Amino acid sequence: MISRDWTPNLTGGSLFAAEALRMDSYLIQVTGHDDHGDHAMLDVHLKTNGNTVPLGKAKGRKPRWAVRASEMSKKTFNPVRAIVDTMKVEPNPKKAMISLSLGDPTVFGNLPTNNEVTRAVKEVLDSGRCNGYAPSVGYQSCREAVAAFYTCPEAPLEAQDVILTSGCSQAIELALAVLANPGQNILVPRPGFSLYKTLALSMGIEVKLYNLLPEKAWEIDLKHLESLVDEKTACLIVNNPSNPCGSVFSKRHLQKILAVASRQCVPILADEIYGDMIRDGLVRLSQRILGPCTLVQGALERILHRTPPEFYHNTLSILKSNADLCYTALSAIPGLRPVRPAGAMYLMVEIQMEHFPEFENDVEFTERLISEQSVFCLPATCFEYPNFFRVVITVPEEMILEACSRIQEFCEMHYQGAEGAQDLECDK
């Protein structure tokens, strides 16, 4: 027979309940003591035949609301959002806004998705056969299609080598997580895509920035790169073609990068296409979520094999034409020095700040460009590379020309020659 006796007991300034559980001649008595923290310390005694034997202290939880942000959330920082979202600037109401900042080729409608891609996704949606959960690594048929599309004699691929993800951002996150532990470091290009640093720091991984050289079409400074390697280096990120630079490494330069990585025994995370990577850990990490979009997986084989080559050719032709237009126009503007791109959707432009002394940095420069000319370019401080700005070249040709014309007007308004710049500095 079990009975419960509830006895109020005032101990350490707090009121606790003393509960006794009686079974035959035994009694276990629990008395609370306040430890001034989140938990109460409990003295536990065993009473039998009139004798009390202490059994020690146990810890009980004192309920209290204490919901706090996680350490990962505190370490998560996106420099693009931090800079762009804090820009409190209104565009010139007399001029239509031209945004050259967002790397989204669909914004202006001049680079539409191919109809074959749209039809493939629609048919899968209507069929209803891809509405459920898929394996975390992706459908087997879809992995086979990707492997068959990308395999080559120099680097053969099989379905088991392919893990499908929810966009490139998740692919980067999984690759970092499988290669690096908290306390280790990764080597990241500067200027470079800001997400590498955002994800790494949130996972407790240190980021070391290696320099790219604008005077060499953004090739890697290999000496600087190698000097950063230490016993805690987990991987080297190589982004080729580059965001934000639009650069494409030559075969010779890629071989030099491989030589450094081989010499230092550092694996490469290639942000272009995954090659021969150790995959056992990646499979486990992919199981944290339910995998990528099943509708796109269902349509992927058709997208890969039926999208006409002309679609890719025409898209590349438009981007090359825009890049040439933009580079030529900006090269003629005093105080600016663009670097000709060879790939991707971007072009980087150096601001010769000594000729624009009224601006403190690239952020102020681009803010005033918005307010005076309604042209939005992304300051390269977002990519760890101050005194440059990035131009997205996916906009229609007429908008490229109009934007470059406005940038020229802006620069001519604020440009100072060597003497003028010195005089302005003295006035400050």
C-alpha positions as CSV (number, residue, x, y, z in Angstrom):
1,M,0.0,0.0,0.0
2,I,1.4,3.4,-1.0
3,S,0.3,6.7,0.6
4,R,1.4,10.3,-0.1
5,D,2.0,12.8,2.7
6,W,2.5,16.4,1.5
7,T,4.2,18.6,4.1
8,P,5.1,22.3,3.5
9,N,8.7,22.9,4.4
10,L,10.4,26.3,4.4
11,T,14.1,25.9,3.6
12,G,16.6,28.5,2.3
13,G,13.8,31.1,2.0
14,S,11.7,29.1,-0.4
15,L,8.6,27.0,0.1
16,F,8.9,23.4,-1.2
17,A,6.7,20.4,-0.8
18,A,8.1,17.4,1.1
19,E,6.7,14.2,-0.4
20,A,6.9,11.0,1.5
21,L,6.3,7.7,-0.2
22,R,5.5,5.0,2.3
23,M,5.9,1.3,1.5
24,D,5.7,-1.0,4.5
25,S,8.2,0.2,7.0
26,Y,10.3,2.3,4.6
27,L,9.9,6.1,3.9
28,I,11.8,8.1,1.2
29,Q,11.7,11.8,2.1
30,V,12.6,14.5,-0.5
31,T,13.1,18.0,0.9
32,G,13.9,21.0,-1.4
33,H,16.7,23.5,-0.9
34,D,16.9,26.6,-3.1
35,D,20.3,26.9,-5.0
36,H,19.4,30.3,-6.4
37,G,19.6,28.9,-9.9
38,D,17.5,27.2,-12.5
39,H,17.3,24.0,-10.4
40,A,16.5,23.1,-6.8
41,M,18.9,20.9,-4.8
42,L,17.0,18.1,-3.2
43,D,18.1,16.2,0.0
44,V,17.1,12.6,-0.3
45,H,16.8,10.5,2.9
46,L,15.7,6.9,3.5
47,K,13.7,6.3,6.7
48,T,13.3,2.8,8.0
49,N,12.3,1.6,11.5
50,G,12.8,5.1,13.0
51,N,16.3,5.6,11.6
52,T,17.1,8.2,8.9
53,V,19.9,7.4,6.4
54,P,21.0,10.3,4.0
55,L,21.2,9.1,0.4
56,G,22.7,12.3,-1.0
57,K,21.5,15.2,-3.1
58,A,19.5,15.1,-6.3
59,K,18.9,18.0,-8.7
60,G,15.3,18.9,-9.7
61,R,14.3,21.5,-12.3
62,K,12.7,24.7,-11.1
63,P,10.4,25.8,-14.0
64,R,11.2,29.2,-15.3
65,W,10.9,30.8,-18.8
66,A,14.4,31.1,-20.3
67,V,14.1,30.8,-24.1
68,R,17.3,32.0,-25.7
69,A,18.6,32.2,-29.2
70,S,21.0,29.4,-30.1
71,E,24.8,29.9,-30.4
72,M,24.5,29.1,-34.1
73,S,22.0,31.9,-34.6
74,K,24.2,34.3,-32.8
75,K,27.1,33.4,-35.0
76,T,25.1,33.7,-38.3
77,F,26.0,36.9,-40.1
78,N,25.3,37.8,-43.7
79,P,27.4,40.8,-44.8
80,V,25.3,41.4,-47.9
81,R,22.1,41.7,-45.9
82,A,23.8,43.7,-43.1
83,I,25.0,46.3,-45.6
84,V,22.2,46.5,-48.0
85,D,19.4,46.3,-45.4
86,T,20.9,49.2,-43.5
87,M,21.1,51.5,-46.6
88,K,18.6,54.2,-45.8
89,V,18.6,55.9,-49.1
90,E,15.9,56.9,-51.5
91,P,16.4,56.8,-55.3
92,N,16.1,59.9,-57.4
93,P,12.3,60.2,-58.0
94,K,13.0,61.8,-61.4
95,K,14.8,58.7,-62.7
96,A,13.5,55.1,-63.0
97,M,15.3,52.7,-60.8
98,I,17.9,50.4,-62.4
99,S,19.1,47.6,-60.1
100,L,22.4,46.1,-61.1
101,S,22.8,44.5,-57.7
102,L,20.7,41.3,-57.6
103,G,22.1,38.2,-59.2
104,D,18.8,36.9,-60.5
105,P,18.6,36.5,-64.3
106,T,14.8,36.3,-64.3
107,V,14.1,39.8,-62.8
108,F,13.7,41.7,-66.0
109,G,12.2,38.9,-68.2
110,N,14.8,39.1,-70.9
111,L,16.3,35.7,-70.0
112,P,13.2,33.5,-69.6
113,T,13.3,29.9,-68.7
114,N,13.2,27.6,-71.7
115,N,9.7,26.2,-72.5
116,E,11.0,22.7,-72.4
117,V,11.9,23.1,-68.8
118,T,8.6,24.6,-67.9
119,R,6.7,21.8,-69.7
120,A,8.7,19.1,-68.0
121,V,7.9,20.5,-64.5
122,K,4.2,21.0,-65.4
123,E,3.8,17.4,-66.6
124,V,5.4,16.0,-63.4
125,L,3.1,18.2,-61.3
126,D,0.0,17.0,-63.2
127,S,1.1,13.4,-63.1
128,G,1.1,13.3,-59.3
129,R,3.9,10.7,-59.2
130,C,6.4,12.9,-57.4
131,N,4.2,14.4,-54.6
132,G,5.6,12.3,-51.7
133,Y,8.8,12.0,-49.8
134,A,11.9,11.1,-51.7
135,P,15.2,9.6,-50.4
136,S,17.3,12.2,-48.7
137,V,20.0,11.9,-51.3
138,G,17.5,12.1,-54.2
139,Y,15.6,9.7,-56.4
140,Q,17.8,6.9,-57.8
141,S,16.7,7.6,-61.4
142,C,17.4,11.3,-61.0
143,R,20.9,10.6,-59.6
144,E,21.5,8.3,-62.6
145,A,20.5,11.0,-65.0
146,V,22.8,13.5,-63.4
147,A,25.7,11.1,-63.4
148,A,25.2,10.2,-67.0
149,F,25.0,13.8,-68.0
150,Y,28.2,14.9,-66.3
151,T,30.4,11.8,-66.5
152,C,33.5,11.8,-68.6
153,P,36.5,9.5,-69.1
154,E,38.8,11.7,-67.0
155,A,36.3,11.8,-64.1
156,P,33.8,9.0,-64.4
157,L,30.6,9.5,-62.3
158,E,28.1,6.9,-61.1
159,A,24.7,7.5,-59.4
160,Q,26.2,6.8,-56.0
161,D,28.6,9.7,-56.5
162,V,25.6,12.2,-56.8
163,I,23.8,13.7,-53.9
164,L,21.0,16.1,-54.8
165,T,20.4,19.2,-52.6
166,S,18.0,22.0,-52.2
167,G,19.9,24.5,-54.2
168,C,23.6,25.3,-54.2
169,S,23.5,26.9,-50.8
170,Q,22.6,23.6,-49.2
171,A,25.3,21.9,-51.2
172,I,27.9,24.3,-49.8
173,E,26.5,23.8,-46.3
174,L,26.7,20.0,-46.5
175,A,30.2,20.1,-48.0
176,L,31.5,22.4,-45.3
177,A,29.9,20.4,-42.5
178,V,31.3,17.1,-43.8
179,L,34.9,18.5,-44.2
180,A,35.3,20.8,-41.2
181,N,34.8,20.6,-37.4
182,P,34.3,23.6,-35.1
183,G,37.8,25.1,-34.4
184,Q,39.1,24.2,-37.8
185,N,39.5,26.7,-40.6
186,I,38.7,26.9,-44.3
187,L,40.3,29.0,-47.0
188,V,37.9,31.3,-48.8
189,P,38.6,33.7,-51.8
190,R,38.6,37.5,-51.4
191,P,36.5,38.9,-53.0
192,G,34.2,35.9,-52.8
193,F,30.6,34.8,-52.3
194,S,29.6,35.8,-48.8
195,L,27.7,32.6,-48.0
196,Y,30.8,30.7,-47.3
197,K,31.7,32.9,-44.4
198,T,28.1,33.1,-43.2
199,L,27.7,29.3,-43.0
200,A,31.2,28.6,-41.7
201,L,31.1,31.0,-38.8
202,S,27.6,29.8,-37.7
203,M,29.2,26.3,-37.4
204,G,32.1,27.5,-35.4
205,I,34.6,27.2,-38.3
206,E,37.2,29.9,-38.8
207,V,37.5,31.6,-42.2
208,K,40.8,32.6,-43.7
209,L,40.6,34.8,-46.7
210,Y,43.1,34.4,-49.6
211,N,43.5,37.2,-52.1
212,L,42.5,37.2,-55.7
213,L,44.5,39.6,-58.0
214,P,42.4,42.0,-60.1
215,E,45.5,42.9,-62.2
216,K,45.7,39.2,-63.3
217,A,42.0,38.8,-64.1
218,W,41.3,37.7,-60.5
219,E,43.7,34.8,-60.5
220,I,44.5,33.4,-57.0
221,D,47.6,34.8,-55.2
222,L,49.1,31.4,-54.7
223,K,51.8,32.5,-52.3
224,H,49.3,34.1,-50.1
225,L,47.0,31.1,-50.3
226,E,49.7,28.7,-49.3
227,S,50.9,30.9,-46.4
228,L,47.5,30.6,-44.8
229,V,47.5,26.8,-44.6
230,D,48.1,25.3,-41.1
231,E,47.4,22.1,-39.2
232,K,43.7,23.1,-38.7
233,T,43.0,23.8,-42.3
234,A,40.1,21.6,-43.4
235,C,39.5,22.6,-47.0
236,L,40.1,25.1,-49.8
237,I,37.2,26.7,-51.6
238,V,37.7,27.4,-55.3
239,N,34.9,29.3,-56.9
240,N,35.3,29.1,-60.7
241,P,33.7,30.9,-62.5
242,S,33.6,33.5,-59.7
243,N,30.9,35.4,-58.0
244,P,31.4,38.3,-57.8
245,C,34.3,38.6,-60.2
246,G,33.0,36.8,-63.3
247,S,36.5,35.4,-63.8
248,V,37.4,32.0,-65.2
249,F,40.7,30.3,-64.4
250,S,42.9,29.0,-67.2
251,K,43.8,25.3,-67.2
252,R,47.4,26.3,-66.3
253,H,46.3,28.3,-63.3
254,L,44.0,25.5,-62.1
255,Q,46.9,23.1,-62.3
256,K,48.9,25.4,-60.0
257,I,46.0,25.5,-57.6
258,L,45.9,21.7,-57.6
259,A,49.7,21.6,-57.0
260,V,49.3,23.8,-53.8
261,A,46.4,21.6,-52.5
262,S,48.3,18.4,-53.2
263,R,51.5,19.7,-51.6
264,Q,49.6,20.8,-48.5
265,C,47.2,17.8,-48.5
266,V,44.2,20.1,-48.4
267,P,40.9,19.0,-50.1
268,I,39.3,21.3,-52.5
269,L,35.6,22.3,-52.3
270,A,34.9,23.2,-56.0
271,D,32.0,25.6,-56.3
272,E,31.1,24.7,-59.8
273,I,30.5,21.0,-59.9
274,Y,31.4,18.3,-57.4
275,G,34.0,15.8,-58.6
276,D,35.6,13.0,-56.6
277,M,34.7,13.7,-53.0
278,I,34.5,11.4,-50.0
279,R,30.7,10.8,-49.8
280,D,30.0,8.5,-46.8
281,G,29.7,11.5,-44.4
282,L,27.7,13.5,-47.0
283,V,25.1,10.8,-47.1
284,R,24.6,10.9,-43.4
285,L,24.3,14.7,-43.5
286,S,21.9,14.7,-46.3
287,Q,19.5,12.6,-44.1
288,R,19.1,15.6,-41.8
289,I,16.3,16.8,-44.2
290,L,13.9,15.2,-46.6
291,G,15.9,16.1,-49.7
292,P,15.4,18.5,-52.6
293,C,12.3,19.3,-54.5
294,T,10.7,16.1,-55.8
295,L,8.9,17.9,-58.7
296,V,12.2,19.2,-60.1
297,Q,13.8,15.7,-59.6
298,G,11.0,14.2,-61.6
299,A,11.5,16.6,-64.5
300,L,15.3,16.7,-64.3
301,E,16.2,13.9,-66.8
302,R,14.0,15.6,-69.4
303,I,15.4,19.0,-68.6
304,L,19.0,17.7,-69.0
305,H,18.4,15.9,-72.3
306,R,15.7,17.9,-74.0
307,T,16.6,21.5,-73.4
308,P,17.9,22.6,-76.8
309,P,21.5,23.7,-77.0
310,E,20.4,26.9,-78.6
311,F,18.9,28.0,-75.3
312,Y,22.3,27.9,-73.6
313,H,24.1,29.4,-76.6
314,N,21.7,32.3,-76.8
315,T,21.8,33.0,-73.0
316,L,25.6,33.0,-73.1
317,S,25.6,35.3,-76.2
318,I,23.4,37.8,-74.3
319,L,25.6,37.7,-71.3
320,K,28.8,38.2,-73.3
321,S,27.4,41.1,-75.3
322,N,26.2,42.8,-72.1
323,A,29.6,42.2,-70.4
324,D,31.4,43.7,-73.4
325,L,29.1,46.7,-73.5
326,C,29.4,47.3,-69.8
327,Y,33.2,46.9,-69.7
328,T,33.7,49.2,-72.6
329,A,31.4,51.9,-71.3
330,L,32.8,51.9,-67.7
331,S,36.4,51.8,-69.0
332,A,35.9,55.2,-70.5
333,I,34.8,56.8,-67.2
334,P,37.5,58.6,-65.2
335,G,38.0,57.2,-61.7
336,L,36.7,53.8,-62.5
337,R,38.6,50.7,-63.5
338,P,36.5,47.6,-64.5
339,V,38.0,44.2,-64.7
340,R,36.8,42.3,-67.8
341,P,34.8,39.2,-66.9
342,A,35.0,35.8,-68.7
343,G,32.1,34.0,-67.1
344,A,29.2,34.0,-64.7
345,M,26.8,37.0,-64.5
346,Y,29.0,39.7,-62.9
347,L,31.6,42.4,-63.4
348,M,33.7,44.0,-60.7
349,V,34.7,47.7,-61.0
350,E,37.4,49.4,-59.0
351,I,36.6,52.9,-57.6
352,Q,39.8,55.0,-57.5
353,M,38.8,56.5,-54.2
354,E,41.6,59.2,-54.3
355,H,39.6,60.8,-57.1
356,F,36.3,60.8,-55.1
357,P,37.5,62.1,-51.8
358,E,34.1,63.2,-50.6
359,F,33.2,59.5,-50.2
360,E,34.5,57.6,-47.3
361,N,34.2,54.2,-49.0
362,D,32.5,52.1,-51.6
363,V,29.3,51.9,-49.5
364,E,28.9,55.7,-49.4
365,F,29.8,55.8,-53.1
366,T,27.0,53.3,-54.1
367,E,24.5,55.0,-51.7
368,R,25.0,58.3,-53.4
369,L,24.8,56.6,-56.8
370,I,21.3,55.4,-55.8
371,S,20.1,58.7,-54.4
372,E,21.3,60.8,-57.4
373,Q,21.0,58.5,-60.3
374,S,18.7,55.6,-59.2
375,V,21.3,53.0,-60.1
376,F,21.9,50.3,-57.5
377,C,25.3,48.5,-57.7
378,L,26.4,46.3,-54.8
379,P,29.4,47.6,-52.8
380,A,32.2,45.1,-52.8
381,T,32.6,45.4,-49.0
382,C,29.8,42.8,-49.1
383,F,32.5,40.4,-50.6
384,E,35.3,41.4,-48.2
385,Y,36.8,43.7,-51.0
386,P,36.4,47.4,-50.3
387,N,36.5,50.2,-52.9
388,F,35.0,48.1,-55.7
389,F,31.4,47.5,-56.7
390,R,29.7,44.6,-58.5
391,V,27.5,45.0,-61.6
392,V,25.1,42.3,-62.6
393,I,25.0,41.9,-66.4
394,T,21.7,40.1,-66.9
395,V,19.6,43.2,-67.4
396,P,18.4,44.1,-70.9
397,E,20.9,45.9,-73.2
398,E,19.1,49.2,-73.2
399,M,19.2,49.3,-69.4
400,I,22.9,48.4,-69.3
401,L,23.6,51.4,-71.6
402,E,21.3,53.7,-69.6
403,A,22.9,52.6,-66.3
404,C,26.4,53.2,-67.6
405,S,25.4,56.6,-68.9
406,R,24.1,57.5,-65.4
407,I,27.2,56.2,-63.7
408,Q,29.3,58.3,-66.0
409,E,27.2,61.4,-65.2
410,F,27.6,60.6,-61.5
411,C,31.4,60.2,-61.7
412,E,31.9,63.3,-63.8
413,M,30.0,65.3,-61.1
414,H,32.1,64.0,-58.3
415,Y,35.5,63.3,-59.9
416,Q,38.4,65.3,-58.6
417,G,41.8,65.4,-60.3
418,A,45.0,65.0,-58.2
419,E,45.1,68.7,-57.2
420,G,41.4,68.9,-56.6
421,A,41.4,65.9,-54.4
422,Q,44.3,67.2,-52.3
423,D,42.5,70.5,-51.8
424,L,39.3,68.8,-50.7
425,E,41.3,66.7,-48.2
426,C,42.9,69.8,-46.8
427,D,39.4,71.4,-46.4
428,K,38.4,68.4,-44.3
